[in-house]
Every structure is written in C-alpha cells, then in structure tokens.
Amino acid sequence: MHLTNSSPSITPRDRHLLRHAVLAVCCAVLFAVLAALVQTGWRPLSRLDHGLIDDLHDFAVDHTVWTASVQAFTDIGGTITMRSVLGVAAVWLWLIGARTLGGWVAAQTLVGWGGQWVLKLSFGRLRPTFSDPVAHAGGPALPSGHAMASAITCAVLVGLLWPRAGRAGRITACSIAALTVLGIGASRVFLGVHWPSDVVGGWLAAGIVLGSVTVLVELARPGALARDFRRVNWRTRPRVQRVLVSPARPPRDPVPDPTADHPDGLLR
C-alpha cells in the first residue's frame, strides 16, 4: 500500500492572500507599538523626533530657496494629487471591463482616506510648533496623510504595472516609487509639519490598508483580481507595434535563368 499526501497544494491565490495578510498584520502590530510609544512619551523616540526636526528646521530657515523647492514638491505630491491619480486609474479600469480591479483601486483610495482620519482623530497628536514656521498644516499629526497617501498610490501603481513589466521595468518602477514615497515623507519633516514618527506611522498605516483591502477583495471575489490583471494585459498590448516595425519586404522575383528553358541547359 502506498501512502499518498492528501493535503491540498498551496495555490498562487493562497500565497497571494497569505502575503497580504502578513503585510496587514505586521504593519498593524508595528503601528500599535509606535502609537503606544508616542502616547506614553517614550524618551528615546521623543528625543529622536525633537532633535531631528529641530535640526531640519534650522536648516530650512537658513536656506529659503531649498525650502521653497521642498514646499513645491510636497504640494505636487499631496493627498489630493495622489488620490486623484488613483481615481483616474479606477475609472479607466472600470471602463475597460476590469471592474474588480477598478473597485480594488477605488477601495484603496477610500479606505486610505477614511482610515487616515480615524487614526488622526483617535490619537489627536499635536504637530510641531515653531516661533518662525516655514510651512503650515492643519489637523492632528499621527499618521502623516501625505506619507500614507503616497505609499498607497505608489504601491497600487507598481502593482498595476508589475504583471506587464520585465525585470528592468520592475526595478525602475520600484525605484521611482520608493524615491517618491521617501521624498514626500522627508519633505513633511523638513518643513516642520510632522514629526518623523508621524511619517513612519503613515507608511505603516498604508501597509495595513494595502494588505487588508486586498485580502477582503480576494475573499469576496476569488480569482477576480487575477482575471482582471490578465484582461488589462490584453487590452494594453501595444497595438502600434505593427506600425512601428517595418513590414517584411516581399520576396524579390528571382532573376530568370536564360538557360532554364533550353533543353540542354546551355546557351546556344
């Protein structure tokens, strides 16, 4: 008698669910730890927050041109811009028939916006204050809305590009996304409108949203995201390729052999 392994094999969908569940849980645990340290005023974290932001504020006051550039960058990469990009992507996906994928993008946007304000109002952390501020922002500090929105947006866009990109394209997309997220987060600290821990909290909150929304959509519509990714891949194939690539030249007529029709095969 042969013993066979009757346990079901792990499918790609199961791995996909597991990865995003782990992402959501890990980010939730880390966010809870960070929030507890902030609320209890843990001295090492408080010294880091105050020391870094004070040094950056002194630099910002002394370098007004650089500060104006950072302000322009953070305005361009603001929450309205990021959510508008995701809104356009969701509408486009809906119009081409990838409706589950479009709903996933829309849910990331809406849950991210709602979750941001639930967390902000729950903790009510005050923003840094200066006698000579270089920028102004309203609302509670934790988590940073700019950091959270940019992380969600860049992760979603990379996710949409991933199945259709080669290795070089994926490396480029991930590099641009990482630099964008890091740059926007750093700009909020440099301008003195967020503590460094607010930015880290925004990134962790983004991970919670990205992971949990993906798991919920996968459970509600099993396999639908994968089907929509294939649909997008088919709809976005470069259709101008046959125009850009020069058509193959038709074979030239062979040069007639003057000896071909002669019975002896020789010219007479």
C-alpha positions in Angstrom: 0.0 0.0 0.0 1.3 3.4 -1.0 0.7 6.4 1.2 -0.3 9.5 -0.7 -0.3 13.0 0.5 -3.9 14.1 0.5 -3.2 17.7 1.7 -4.2 20.2 -0.9 -1.3 22.1 -2.6 -0.9 25.8 -2.0 -2.2 27.7 -5.0 -0.9 31.1 -6.2 -4.0 32.7 -4.9 -3.4 31.3 -1.4 0.2 32.6 -1.5 -1.2 36.0 -2.6 -3.7 36.0 0.3 -1.0 35.0 2.8 1.4 37.7 1.7 -1.1 40.5 2.0 -2.5 39.1 5.3 1.1 39.0 6.7 1.6 42.6 5.4 -1.5 43.9 7.1 -0.9 42.1 10.4 2.8 43.1 10.7 2.1 46.7 9.9 -0.8 46.8 12.3 1.4 45.4 15.1 4.2 47.8 14.4 1.8 50.7 14.2 0.3 49.8 17.5 3.8 49.7 19.1 4.7 53.0 17.6 1.4 54.6 18.7 1.9 53.3 22.2 5.4 54.7 22.4 4.2 58.1 21.1 1.3 58.2 23.6 3.4 57.3 26.6 6.1 59.8 25.6 8.9 57.2 25.3 12.0 59.3 25.8 14.3 57.8 23.1 11.6 58.3 20.4 10.8 61.8 21.7 14.4 62.8 21.7 14.8 61.5 18.1 11.6 63.3 17.0 12.6 66.6 18.5 16.3 66.5 17.7 15.8 65.7 14.0 13.0 68.2 13.4 14.8 71.0 15.2 18.0 70.5 13.1 16.0 70.4 9.9 14.0 73.5 10.9 17.2 75.5 11.4 18.4 74.4 8.0 15.1 75.3 6.4 15.1 78.8 7.9 18.6 79.5 6.6 18.0 78.1 3.1 14.8 79.7 1.8 15.3 78.7 -1.8 15.7 75.0 -0.9 12.7 75.3 1.4 10.5 76.7 -1.4 11.5 73.8 -3.6 10.6 71.3 -1.0 7.3 73.0 -0.4 6.5 72.8 -4.2 7.4 69.2 -4.2 5.2 68.3 -1.2 2.4 70.3 -2.8 2.6 68.4 -6.0 2.8 65.1 -4.2 -0.1 66.0 -1.8 -3.0 63.8 -0.8 -5.3 65.4 -3.4 -2.9 64.6 -6.2 -2.3 61.0 -5.1 -6.0 60.2 -4.7 -6.8 61.9 -8.0 -4.3 59.6 -9.7 -5.9 56.5 -8.2 -9.3 57.8 -9.0 -8.4 58.2 -12.7 -6.9 54.7 -12.7 -10.0 53.2 -11.1 -12.3 54.9 -13.7 -10.1 53.7 -16.6 -10.1 50.1 -15.3 -13.8 50.2 -14.9 -14.3 51.4 -18.5 -12.1 48.7 -20.0 -14.1 46.0 -18.1 -11.6 45.3 -15.3 -14.2 46.2 -12.7 -13.0 44.1 -9.8 -9.5 45.6 -10.2 -11.0 49.1 -10.6 -13.0 48.5 -7.4 -9.8 47.4 -5.6 -8.1 50.6 -6.6 -11.1 52.7 -5.5 -11.3 50.9 -2.2 -7.6 51.5 -1.5 -8.3 55.2 -2.1 -11.4 55.5 0.0 -10.3 53.2 2.9 -7.0 55.0 3.0 -8.7 58.4 3.2 -11.1 57.2 5.9 -8.6 55.3 7.8 -6.2 58.2 7.9 -8.8 60.4 9.6 -10.0 57.7 12.0 -6.4 57.3 13.2 -5.7 61.0 13.3 -8.8 61.8 15.4 -8.2 58.7 17.6 -4.7 59.9 18.7 -5.1 63.7 18.3 -1.3 64.2 18.4 -0.2 67.8 18.1 2.0 68.9 15.3 5.4 70.5 15.9 5.3 74.2 16.6 7.9 76.9 15.9 8.1 80.6 16.6 9.2 81.1 12.9 7.5 78.3 11.0 8.4 77.8 7.3 5.1 75.9 6.5 1.7 75.4 7.9 -0.7 72.3 8.1 -3.9 71.6 9.9 -5.4 68.7 11.7 -3.8 66.1 14.0 -0.3 64.8 13.2 -0.4 61.0 13.5 -0.3 59.5 10.9 1.0 61.7 8.2 -1.6 61.9 5.4 1.0 62.7 2.8 3.1 59.7 3.7 0.2 57.4 3.8 -1.4 58.6 0.6 1.9 58.5 -1.4 2.7 55.0 -0.1 -0.7 53.6 -1.1 -0.7 55.3 -4.5 2.8 54.3 -5.5 2.2 50.7 -4.3 -1.0 50.4 -6.3 0.6 51.8 -9.4 3.5 49.5 -9.2 1.1 46.6 -8.6 -0.8 47.5 -11.8 2.5 47.7 -13.8 4.1 44.6 -12.3 2.5 41.8 -14.5 3.3 43.6 -17.7 6.8 44.8 -16.9 10.1 43.0 -17.4 12.8 42.8 -14.9 14.3 46.2 -15.8 10.8 47.8 -15.8 10.0 46.4 -12.4 13.3 47.7 -11.0 12.7 51.1 -12.5 9.1 51.3 -11.2 10.0 50.2 -7.7 12.9 52.6 -7.6 10.8 55.6 -8.7 8.0 54.6 -6.3 10.4 54.3 -3.3 12.2 57.6 -4.0 8.8 59.3 -4.3 7.5 57.9 -1.1 10.7 58.6 0.8 10.9 62.1 -0.7 7.4 63.1 0.2 7.7 61.7 3.7 11.0 63.5 4.3 9.6 66.8 2.9 6.9 66.8 5.7 9.6 66.5 8.4 11.8 69.1 6.7 9.0 71.6 6.6 8.3 71.1 10.3 4.7 70.0 9.9 5.2 66.4 11.0 7.3 64.5 13.5 9.5 61.8 11.9 7.4 59.2 13.8 4.2 60.6 12.1 5.8 59.7 8.7 6.7 56.2 9.8 3.2 55.8 11.1 1.8 56.9 7.8 3.8 54.2 5.9 2.7 51.5 8.4 -0.9 52.6 8.1 -0.6 52.4 4.3 0.6 48.8 4.7 -2.4 48.0 6.8 -4.8 49.4 4.1 -3.0 47.8 1.2 -2.9 44.3 2.8 -6.4 44.3 4.3 -8.2 45.7 1.3 -6.5 43.1 -1.0 -7.4 40.2 1.3 -11.0 41.3 1.6 -11.4 41.7 -2.2 -9.8 38.3 -2.8 -12.1 36.7 -0.3 -15.2 38.4 -1.7 -14.3 37.7 -5.4 -12.0 34.7 -5.5 -9.7 34.9 -8.6 -11.3 38.0 -10.0 -8.2 40.2 -9.4 -6.0 37.8 -11.4 -8.6 37.6 -14.2 -8.7 41.4 -14.4 -4.9 41.7 -14.5 -5.0 39.4 -17.5 -7.7 41.5 -19.1 -5.7 44.7 -18.6 -2.7 43.0 -20.0 -4.6 42.0 -23.1 -6.2 45.5 -23.5 -3.0 47.4 -23.1 -0.8 45.5 -25.5 1.0 47.8 -27.8 -1.2 47.9 -30.9 1.0 50.2 -32.8 3.8 47.7 -32.8 2.9 46.5 -36.3 3.0 50.1 -37.5 6.4 50.9 -35.8 8.0 47.8 -37.0 8.7 47.9 -40.7 6.8 45.2 -42.6 8.9 42.4 -44.1 9.9 43.1 -47.6 8.1 40.8 -50.1 10.5 38.3 -51.6 12.0 39.6 -54.8 11.3 37.8 -58.0 14.2 35.6 -58.9 16.3 36.6 -61.8 15.2 34.4 -64.7 17.8 31.9 -65.8 18.3 32.2 -69.5 19.4 28.6 -69.7 16.4 27.2 -67.8 14.1 26.6 -70.8 16.8 25.3 -73.2 16.8 21.5 -73.4 20.5 21.3 -73.0 20.6 23.8 -70.2 23.2 25.8 -72.2 23.2 28.9 -74.3 23.4 28.2 -77.9 
